[in-house]
Amino acid sequence: MRVRGDSLEGLELGNTDLASADLRGANLRGANLSATNLEEADLSGADLREASMGRAYLRGADLTGADLTGAELTGAVLESARYDDSTRWPTGFVPPAARDRPARKTRE
């Protein structure tokens, strides 16, 4: 799935398989992504503010530069997810330890 830069604001996407989706810069503000498979998805620069992401599977997802301010992440799997200093997390959320590896190469 490729929706780079598109607006998916407020959509119901819970329990959806979005593995390896190209969601770079997408507006997912307030979207329901609960229990969604986002393994290896490219969410770099995405607007995920206020998104419901409880139990979302984000293993290996690219969250560099994403804004997750106010997002619900209870039970989300963030194993091997990539992020950087520009990634914004919900208040009080402590992301998994940063790993010294580069973000995935940009798709063309």
N, C-alpha and C positions, 0 to 999 in steps of 0.2 A: 504494500500500500504506500502510495506517495501522495502526501498532502502538504508538502513543504510550503510554509507560509500561509496556509489557508486558515480560515476561521472555523473552528469546531466548538465555539464557545457554548457552554451549557448543555452539550449533547449527552445523551444516555449511551455510554459505550461500555458499561459494566459487563463483565464476563465475556469480553470480546477477545479474539486472537489478533493482536497487532504486532506479533513477533517480527522483528527486523523492519518494521515500518519506518519510512522516511517522514518524520514529523518535525524536521528542522524549522524553527521559527514559527511553528503553528500556534494559533490562539486556542488553547484548551481551557481557558479560564472558566472555572465553575463546572467543568465537565465531570460526569460520573465515570471514573475509570476503576471502580472497585472490582477487585478480583480479575482484572484484565491482564492478559499475557502481553507484556511489553519487552520480552527478552530480546536483547540486542537491538532494540529500537533506537533510532537517532532522534532524541528530543533536545538536541543542542539548541539553545536560544529560545526554546518554547516557553510560552506563557501558561503556566500551570497554577496560577494563583487561585486559591479557594477550591481547587479540584478535589474530588473525593477519590482517594487512591488507596484506601484500606485494602489490604491483602493483594495489592497489585504485584505482579511478578516482573521486576525490573532488572533481573540478572543480566549483567553486561550492557545495560542501556547507557547511552551517552547523554548525560545531563549537564554537560559543560555549558555554562551561561544560562541555564534554565532558571526561571523564577517560580519557586514552589511556595512562596509566601502564603501562609494561611491554608495550605493543602493538608488534607487528612491522610496520614501515612501509617496509621496503626496496622501492624502486621505486614507491611509491605516488605518484599524481599529485594534488598539492594546489593546483594553479593556481586562483587566485581563491577558494579556500576561505576562509570567514570564521571567525575565532576571536577571543578576547579574553583579558584577563589571568587569567580564571578557568579557561581551558582548560589542562588538565594534560597534558604531553607525556612520552614515554619519556625516561629519563635519557640525556643526551647528544644527543638529537634537537634539531636546530635547524629550526624551522618556517620556511616562506618568509616573506619580509619582510611585516610587517603593512601592511595597506592602509587608508587613511583612508576607509572607507565603512561605513555602518551595516549591521547584520545585517538579513537579510530580515524582512519583516513576519511576525508570527505568524499562522498559519492558524487559522481557527475551526472 
